Amino acid sequence: MKELEDFEWFPKILRQYQTDFIGFVVSQFKVYSPFISQLKNDKPQNKHMFDLCSGSGEPAISIFKTIDYFESLTLSDKFPSTSKTLIAPMAYIPEPMDVLIQNFQPSYTYTMFNALHHFNDKQQQLIVLNMKAQKAEAYFVEILAPHFLFYLKILFTTTIGTLLFTPFIKPFSLKRLFFTYCIPINIITITYDGLLSVYKSKSVRQYQKLFTGLIAPTEIFELKKGLFSLIVIKIKS
């Protein structure tokens, strides 16, 4: 099963609304703050941050600015976003980048936020193996887990949350308002993809089992702070 935003036929404008919404929520509520603390302590050896499956660009942009450690940020996606204007040392690669066939460089610290669950088991293993084979350093951070509480959180966030937050999402768009309040297809697609993402997510133990036996040693752990918990998969170069 695939999220709607992963299909080529899915309207670009609805994909943009969806990634903008997710980026807005995680940034406003500082969902990734535990990971920022972890990253500061780790001090990755490569100071060039390369974000995979970036969507709207958040939370990578906020993390890059907050941590003030990396010298540059490169964003990439199979469906590149055009909603933000970036200035150096930040840049969004305008061409589609497919992480499944991408060449990784040892000079970057790669990140992927809340996107690993979009891939099936074999694809997840392939990404990790490719990174290790090419001596890349990476952090995969997931904000979802396959628990009933997460279904409730996502259902509330994608319905009530979409109604509450849509007017404040930038860039402001009358079309976004129309497809949220007049014809609520934006709410339907965001909610569908959100619930499906929870269904496809994994626990720490499931990720540990998935990557056991691979030639790529990884660290898999959970970070908790208040209402938020993150699953981090760290790949050492």
C-alpha positions as CSV (number, residue, x, y, z in Angstrom):
1,M,0.0,0.0,0.0
2,K,1.2,3.5,-0.9
3,E,0.3,6.9,0.4
4,L,-1.5,9.0,-2.1
5,E,1.4,11.5,-2.3
6,D,3.7,8.7,-3.5
7,F,1.7,8.2,-6.7
8,E,2.8,10.0,-9.9
9,W,-0.9,10.7,-10.7
10,F,-1.6,12.5,-7.4
11,P,-2.2,16.2,-8.1
12,K,0.9,18.2,-7.4
13,I,-1.1,20.9,-5.6
14,L,-2.6,18.5,-3.1
15,R,0.8,16.9,-2.5
16,Q,2.2,20.4,-1.8
17,Y,-0.7,21.2,0.6
18,Q,0.0,17.9,2.4
19,T,3.7,18.4,2.8
20,D,3.2,22.0,3.8
21,F,0.8,21.0,6.5
22,I,3.1,18.3,8.0
23,G,6.0,20.7,7.9
24,F,4.0,23.4,9.7
25,V,2.8,21.1,12.4
26,V,6.1,19.5,13.3
27,S,7.9,22.9,13.3
28,Q,5.3,24.7,15.3
29,F,5.1,22.0,18.0
30,K,8.8,21.4,18.0
31,V,8.3,17.7,17.5
32,Y,11.9,17.1,16.6
33,S,13.4,18.9,19.6
34,P,14.7,15.7,21.2
35,F,16.5,14.8,18.0
36,I,18.1,18.3,17.9
37,S,19.6,17.7,21.4
38,Q,20.8,14.2,20.2
39,L,22.4,15.7,17.1
40,K,24.2,18.4,19.1
41,N,25.7,15.7,21.4
42,D,26.7,13.5,18.5
43,K,28.4,16.2,16.5
44,P,28.5,14.4,13.1
45,Q,31.8,14.3,11.4
46,N,30.4,15.7,8.1
47,K,29.2,19.3,8.3
48,H,27.2,19.3,5.1
49,M,23.6,18.2,5.7
50,F,21.8,16.4,2.9
51,D,18.1,15.8,3.5
52,L,16.3,13.0,1.7
53,C,12.5,12.9,0.9
54,S,12.3,16.6,2.0
55,G,8.8,17.4,1.1
56,S,8.1,21.0,2.0
57,G,11.6,21.3,3.4
58,E,10.5,21.1,7.0
59,P,11.7,20.1,9.5
60,A,15.1,20.0,7.9
61,I,15.2,23.8,7.5
62,S,14.3,24.5,11.1
63,I,16.7,21.9,12.4
64,F,19.5,23.3,10.3
65,K,18.9,26.8,11.6
66,T,18.4,25.8,15.2
67,I,21.4,23.5,15.6
68,D,23.8,26.0,13.9
69,Y,26.3,23.2,13.3
70,F,26.2,22.3,9.7
71,E,27.8,24.5,7.0
72,S,25.2,23.8,4.3
73,L,21.8,22.2,3.7
74,T,20.8,20.4,0.6
75,L,17.1,19.3,0.2
76,S,15.9,16.7,-2.2
77,D,12.8,14.7,-3.1
78,K,11.3,12.5,-5.7
79,F,8.6,15.3,-6.1
80,P,10.6,18.5,-5.4
81,S,8.7,21.3,-3.6
82,T,8.7,24.9,-4.9
83,S,6.8,26.5,-1.9
84,K,9.9,28.0,-0.3
85,T,12.5,30.5,-1.5
86,L,15.9,29.5,0.0
87,I,19.2,31.4,0.1
88,A,22.7,30.0,0.5
89,P,23.9,27.9,2.2
90,M,20.5,26.2,1.8
91,A,19.4,24.8,-1.6
92,Y,16.6,22.5,-2.9
93,I,17.6,20.3,-5.8
94,P,15.0,21.0,-8.5
95,E,15.3,17.7,-10.3
96,P,13.6,14.5,-8.9
97,M,15.8,12.5,-6.6
98,D,14.9,8.8,-6.0
99,V,16.6,7.6,-2.8
100,L,16.4,4.0,-4.0
101,I,18.8,4.6,-6.8
102,Q,20.7,7.6,-5.4
103,N,24.5,7.6,-5.0
104,F,25.5,8.6,-1.5
105,Q,28.7,10.6,-0.7
106,P,30.8,10.2,2.5
107,S,31.2,14.0,2.6
108,Y,27.5,14.5,3.7
109,T,25.5,13.8,6.8
110,Y,22.2,12.4,5.4
111,T,18.9,12.9,7.1
112,M,15.4,11.6,6.5
113,F,12.5,12.8,8.6
114,N,9.2,10.9,8.8
115,A,9.6,9.2,5.4
116,L,11.2,5.8,5.9
117,H,7.8,4.3,6.5
118,H,6.9,5.1,2.9
119,F,9.2,2.3,1.8
120,N,8.6,-1.4,2.1
121,D,10.9,-3.7,4.1
122,K,13.2,-4.7,1.2
123,Q,13.5,-1.0,0.2
124,Q,14.4,0.1,3.7
125,Q,17.1,-2.6,3.9
126,L,18.4,-1.6,0.5
127,I,18.7,2.1,1.5
128,V,20.6,1.2,4.6
129,L,22.9,-1.2,2.8
130,N,23.6,1.3,0.0
131,M,24.5,3.9,2.5
132,K,26.9,1.7,4.4
133,A,28.5,0.4,1.2
134,Q,29.1,4.0,0.1
135,K,30.4,4.9,3.6
136,A,27.7,7.5,4.2
137,E,26.6,8.8,7.6
138,A,22.8,9.1,8.1
139,Y,20.0,9.6,10.5
140,F,16.4,8.4,9.8
141,V,13.9,9.8,12.2
142,E,10.3,8.6,12.5
143,I,7.6,10.2,14.5
144,L,5.0,7.4,14.2
145,A,4.7,4.0,15.7
146,P,2.0,1.3,15.1
147,H,0.0,1.9,18.3
148,F,-3.7,2.8,18.8
149,L,-2.7,6.1,20.5
150,F,-0.9,7.2,17.3
151,Y,-4.1,6.5,15.3
152,L,-6.0,8.9,17.6
153,K,-3.3,11.5,17.5
154,I,-3.1,11.5,13.7
155,L,-6.9,11.4,13.3
156,F,-7.3,14.5,15.5
157,T,-4.3,16.3,13.9
158,T,-5.4,15.7,10.3
159,T,-9.0,16.6,10.8
160,I,-9.4,19.2,13.6
161,G,-5.8,20.3,13.1
162,T,-6.2,20.9,9.4
163,L,-9.3,23.1,10.0
164,L,-7.5,25.1,12.7
165,F,-4.1,25.5,11.1
166,T,-4.7,25.9,7.4
167,P,-5.1,29.7,7.4
168,F,-1.7,30.1,9.0
169,I,0.3,27.9,6.7
170,K,2.7,29.7,4.4
171,P,2.7,30.6,1.6
172,F,-0.9,31.7,2.0
173,S,-3.2,30.3,-0.6
174,L,-6.9,30.9,-1.4
175,K,-6.9,27.6,-3.3
176,R,-5.7,25.9,-0.1
177,L,-8.6,27.4,1.8
178,F,-11.1,26.4,-0.9
179,F,-9.9,22.8,-1.0
180,T,-10.0,22.7,2.8
181,Y,-13.2,24.4,3.8
182,C,-15.4,24.5,0.6
183,I,-14.5,21.2,-0.9
184,P,-12.6,19.4,1.9
185,I,-10.5,17.1,-0.4
186,N,-7.4,18.4,1.4
187,I,-8.6,17.1,4.7
188,I,-9.6,13.7,3.2
189,T,-6.2,13.2,1.5
190,I,-4.2,14.3,4.5
191,T,-6.2,12.1,6.8
192,Y,-6.0,9.1,4.6
193,D,-2.2,9.3,4.2
194,G,-1.8,10.1,7.9
195,L,-3.7,7.0,9.0
196,L,-2.0,4.8,6.4
197,S,1.4,6.1,7.6
198,V,0.6,4.9,11.1
199,Y,-0.4,1.5,9.7
200,K,2.9,1.2,7.8
201,S,5.1,2.5,10.7
202,K,7.3,0.2,12.8
203,S,8.3,0.1,16.5
204,V,11.9,0.1,17.6
205,R,11.9,-3.6,18.1
206,Q,10.5,-4.1,14.5
207,Y,13.3,-2.0,13.0
208,Q,15.9,-3.9,15.1
209,K,14.5,-7.2,13.7
210,L,14.4,-5.8,10.2
211,F,18.1,-4.7,10.2
212,T,19.5,-7.7,12.1
213,G,22.0,-9.6,10.1
214,L,22.7,-6.8,7.6
215,I,26.3,-5.9,7.0
216,A,25.4,-2.4,7.9
217,P,25.5,-1.9,11.7
218,T,23.0,0.6,12.9
219,E,21.9,2.2,16.2
220,I,18.2,2.1,16.7
221,F,16.8,3.9,19.7
222,E,13.8,6.0,20.9
223,L,13.9,9.6,22.1
224,K,11.1,10.9,24.3
225,K,10.2,14.4,25.5
226,G,6.7,15.3,26.8
227,L,4.0,14.1,24.4
228,F,6.4,13.3,21.6
229,S,8.6,10.3,20.9
230,L,10.9,9.7,18.1
231,I,12.5,6.6,16.6
232,V,16.0,7.2,15.4
233,I,18.0,4.9,13.1
234,K,21.6,6.0,13.0
235,I,24.0,4.8,10.3
236,K,27.7,5.2,11.0
237,S,30.1,5.8,8.2
